[in-house]
Amino acid sequence: MNTDFIKYQAQTSPYPLGIEVSHAIGSYIYDTNNKKYLDFVAGVSACTLGHQNKRVNDAIKNQLDKYSHVMVYGEYSQSPSVAFCKLLAEQLPEPLKKTYLVNSGTEAIEGALKLARRTTGRSQLISCHNAYHGNTMGSMSVMGFEERKQVFRPLIPDVDFITFNNEADLEKITTKTAGIILETIQGGAGFIQPENDFLNKVRQRCTEVGAMMIVDEIQPGFGRTGKLFGFQNYDVIPDIVVMGKGMGGGMPVGAFTAAPEMMDLLSYDPKLGHITTFGGHPVIAAASLATLQEITETNLMTAALEKEKLFRSLLVHPLIKEIRGKGLMLAAMTEHAEITNEVILKCQDRGLILFWLLFEGCAIRITPPLTISEEEIREGCAIILEVMNEVALSKSL
């Protein structure tokens, strides 16, 4: 299968990991030789409830028996998407009560950037250095990593950058600014959390100058940091919330939420200000609804913080310089990218899936399903420590 994978399917890197997947269940993925891999990555934070979650699968099957795609977004009332948006509104603070459903996180970013410009009548957008918000042209324009985007220029104009956690840079947000977009925890940069009440200071500055505060919750969202959304850890209310990844329990989806009077601006002057054929797809919405119900009706969010403590207590090793992140959005930092690469690849050989971050080469991604058990955490951490002992020994020879 790998031969055909390379020959017929476009690749994202020269050296894909190449596990030939047979099936997956719970916290494990199985290859075509029936070797099982403990999944500490969850499809890069997407499989919130693990693999083949019964509640999500039942919701998908039930909806498939009723109807699938029937009309482009925004024309028909369809119960899964209506129920999801209503439940989401009940979980969010005022005025974040109206949601636009799309197909992916990057599409949601595009919609949020358009909404900021439409609301303010301004053009300038501000992002953060080392930020990652997706790979479509608008999302790439607010990516703070020039190496990944220079060959695709020109991108959208009037974009400026600040440094995350740098208060002095907030003066760049002015009456010319439509919106500032930032991750509540910087993902690709190395799972960097806001410090010294940074998000509230961004909020205050945006209020002063009339700019929109857009928070990217695509990775921190849906319980991964102990709250439904990362911004709820920092006592701040943004103007626009962008979500994706873990929202669909493994299904492709994205959304952005704002005040109703803001969101309604996309429906006139011009009409069809933001459109999508498959956004709000009833089968995907059913999966998203089941995921949100499971997260909000159980103790998964509080358990994520307890599981973080367990990870931190177990992952103590001379090769680990620090553990960054919050909840089950963690990164074990090594001294060199060479060490990180060796640990990730050797752990895969031993049946443990780890992964990299986009821009921080020293980080080992640990973002398992929220449903992972303490026993599975101990199992995976034992493999990491065993491999690190071998790597440390080889480096000392």
N, C-alpha and C positions, 0 to 999 in steps of 0.2 A: 504493500500500500504506500510506503514512503516514496518509492520510485515514482508512482503516479502523482503523489502529493507534490513532489518537486517539479514534475514535468508539466502538470496541467493546472495547478493552483498557484496563483501569484503569491509571492513570499514577501515578508516584511523585513527579513534579515538574511544574511548569507548562510547562517547556521541555525536553523530551527531545531528545537529539542527533539522532535520526531517520535514522541511516544505514539504508538499505533493504538488508538483508543477502541476498546471493545464495549465497555459499559462503565457506569459509575453509580454509586449508591452511598448515601450518607456522606462521610468524610473521605471516601476512597474512590480512586479511579483505577480501572483495570485495563491492562493492555491485551492485545490479541493472543498473547501467550499466557494469559490469566495471572500475570504478575500484578500485585496490587500496590498502589502508591497512596500513602497518606497525604491528603491535599491541604497544605498550609497556605494556599494562594487563593482558592475559591474563584477561579476564573478571573483573577485580578479584581478581587473584591465584589464580584458580581453574583456569585451563588450564595446569597445571604443565608439561606436555610439548608445548605448542603445540596447534594445531588439527589434527584428523584424524590424530593419532599412530597409526601402524600397529599397534603392539603393543596399544594400548588398543582400537582399533577391532576388531582380530581377536579379542580377548578377549570383547568385547560380542557380536560375531556368532556366535562359537562357543557362547556361553552361550545365546543366543536359540534356537539350534538344539536345545538340550537341554531347558530349561524356564525359565520366567520365574517369576512369583509363584505359590507353591503353598500357603503357610500363613503365618499371622501369626508375628511374630518370636518366637524362643525355643522353638519346638515341634519342628521338624524339623532334622536335620543336613543342611546344604547346603554342598557342597564349596567354592564360591568364598568364602563368608563365613568358614568355618572356616579355610581356607588363609590368608586375609588376616589374621585375628586372630592366628594362630600366627606368621606372619612378622613382624607388628608386635611381638608379645611378644619375639621374638628380637632386635629392634632396640632395645628399651627396657630401662632398668636395673630391678633389683629395687626394690620389689615390684610394679611397674607391668606386670602380666601378663594382665589380663582386661579385655576390651573389650565395650562395649555399642554396637551399630551403630544409627544412626538416620538421618533423612532430610536433615538440615541442621545447620549450626553452631548456630543458635539453639535447636533442639530438644536438641542435645547439652548446651548450657548449662543448659537446664531440668533435664535429668537429673542433671547434676553438682551443681546447687544442692540438689536433692532428696536426693542421696546424702550430701552434707555434713550436712544436717539429720538424715537417718536414722542416720548413723554416730555422730554426737556426741550426739543427743538434745537439741540446742540449736537456737535459732531465729535468732540474729543472723547476718546476712551483711554482709560489708564489701567494698566495691569502691573504685575510684579515681576521683577527679574526672577528667572528660574521657574516661572509659573507654567503649568500645563493645563490647557482647557479643551484640547481636542485637535483634530487635524484637518478640518475643512478650512476654507480660506479665511473666513472671519475669525474662527477659533485660533487658527495659526497666527493671525495678526496680533493676537494678545498673548501668544506664547512668549515667554521670556527667555528664550534660548536660541540665539541667532544661528548656531551651527545647524539646527534642524530645519530652518526655514529660509535661509539665504538663497538657495537655488530656486525657490518658488516665487521670489519677488518679481514684480511689485505686488504687495498685499494691500489691504485696505488702509487708507491714509489716516492721519491725525490720531495716532496711537502713541502714548508715552508710557514710561515705566518708572516705578519706584521700587525701593528695596523693602521686602517684607520685614515688619517690626522696626522700621526706621521712621520715627515720628517726625523728624525734620522734613522728610520727603512729602508729608501730607500737605505741605504748602503748594505742591504742584496741582492739587485738586482745587480748581477755581470755578468762577462763574462761566467759563467756557467748557467745562467738563460735563459731558452727558452722563457718564457713569464710570465708576471704578469697579473692576472685577477682581476678586481674590478668592483663593481657596481658604476655607476655615482652618485646614491643616495643609500646608504645602506638600503635595504628594511626590511628584517627580524630583523635587529638590532635596528630598530626604526626610519626609514626615516631620516637618518643622511646625511647631505649634506657635500661636500668637503669644507674645509676652507683653507685660506691663500694660495690660488693658488695651492692646493695640486695636482690636476690632471696634471697641467702643469709641476710640479716638477717631477712627475712620468714619464711623457713624456720625459723630458730632461734626466733623468737617464737612461731610456730605450734606447734612442738614443746614449748615451755615451757608453753603453756596448753592444749594438746590440741585446737587448732583445725585444720581441714583447709586446706591450701594448694592452691588450684585455679589452674592456669595455662591461659589461653586461647591455644591455638596455632592457632586457626582461620586466621589469616593468615600468621604466621611459619612454620608447620609445613610438612613435606614438602619439605625441602631448600632453601627460599627464602633462609635466612640462612647457608648453608654447613654446617649440621648438619641431621639429619632433623627435629629440633624445636629451637626457639629456646632453650629452657631448657638444652639441652646445651652452649650456648656459655658458660654461667655457673656450671657446676659445682654444680648444685643438683638435687635430686630432689623434685618435688611429690608431693602425695597423689593428686591427680586431674588428668589431662591431657585437655583438650577440643580436638577437631580438626574440620576440615571443609574447605571451599573446595578447595585444591589436592589434597586426598586422593583425589578421584575422577577426576582428569585431565579435568575439564570436566563430569562427571556430578554430579547432586545427592546429597550424602551428608554425614554427620556421625558423630561417635563420641565417647565418653568412656571413658577407661581408668583403672583403679585396681588396688589389690591385690585378689586373688580374695576374701578374706574380707570386704572392704568391698562389692564388687560383688554378692556373694551375698545381702547384706541386702535387696536389692530383690526377692527372690523369696519372701519370707515376712514375716509380721507387718507389713503384710498381703501376701498373695500378689498378684502382678501390681502390685508397687509402682511399676514404670515399664513401660509397654507401648507398642507401636507396631505397626501393621499392616504397613507396607512397609519398616521398618528392616531392614537386612541383605538387601535385595532382591538376588537372585542375579546379575542383569545388572549392577547398580551395583557389587556386591561384586567381580565379575570385572574391571570397569574399575579399581576401587581396587587390587586385587591386582596387575594389570599395571602400574599407575602406581608402586606401591611397589617392585615388582621392578626396574623401569627405573631408579628413583632410586638404589636400593641396589647395583645391579650395574654402574653406570657411574660416571663421574667428575663427574656433573652438580653434586653438592654442592660439591666443591672448585672446580669451574669457576665456580660462582656468585660466589665470592670474587674470582677473577681478573677476571670481568666487572664486578664492582663497581669494581675499580681502574680499569678502562678507562672506565667511565662518569664516575668522578671526575676522571680526567685530561682527558677531553674537555669536560665541562660546566663550563667556566670562562668566566664572563661577568659584567660589572658588574651585571646584573639578578639574578644568582644570588647570594644572600647566604651560603648554605651548602647542602651536601648531607647530609641526615639518613638514618639507617637503616643496614642491614647486608645484604650479599649483593645479591640482586635484589629487595629490599624498600626502595626508595629514594624520597626526596622532595626535589625541588629547591625551595628556599625563596626566594620573592621578597619584596620589601618591602611590596607591597600586593596585596590580593585582586584588584583591577582588572587588575593586570599578569598575574597567574596566569590569570584568565579569558580575557584576550586571547590569551595564548600558547597555551592549550589549544585554543581555537576556531580560531585561525589555523593551528595545526599540523594540525588535522583537515582543513582545507581543502587543505593541502599533502600529505595522505596519511599522516599520523602520528597514531595514537590515543594520547592522554594522558587523564588524568582528575583529579578532585579528591579530597581527603580529606573526611571527614564534618564535622569541627569546625574544622579549621585552614584558613582561607580562602587563606592565602598559599602553600600547598603544591601542587606539581605532582607527581602520582603517577607513578612509574616502576616498574612491577612486571611486566616482560615474562615470557614463558615461560622456564623454565630452559634450554630448548633454543635460545634465540636465539643467532645467530652473532655473532662479532666484527664481521664486515662489516655485518650488520644494525644492530648497535649504532652503528657509525660513521655509517651512513646516517641513522638516526633522530636522532642527536645533531647532525648537520650541519643537519638541518631545524630543530631547536630553536634552534640558534645563529643561523641565518638569520632566523628569525622574531623572535628577541629583538633582533637588530640593527635590524630594522624598527620594533619597538615602542619601543626606546630612542630611535631617530631621531624618531619621531612625538611622543614625550613632550618632546623637547628643542625642538620647533618652537613 
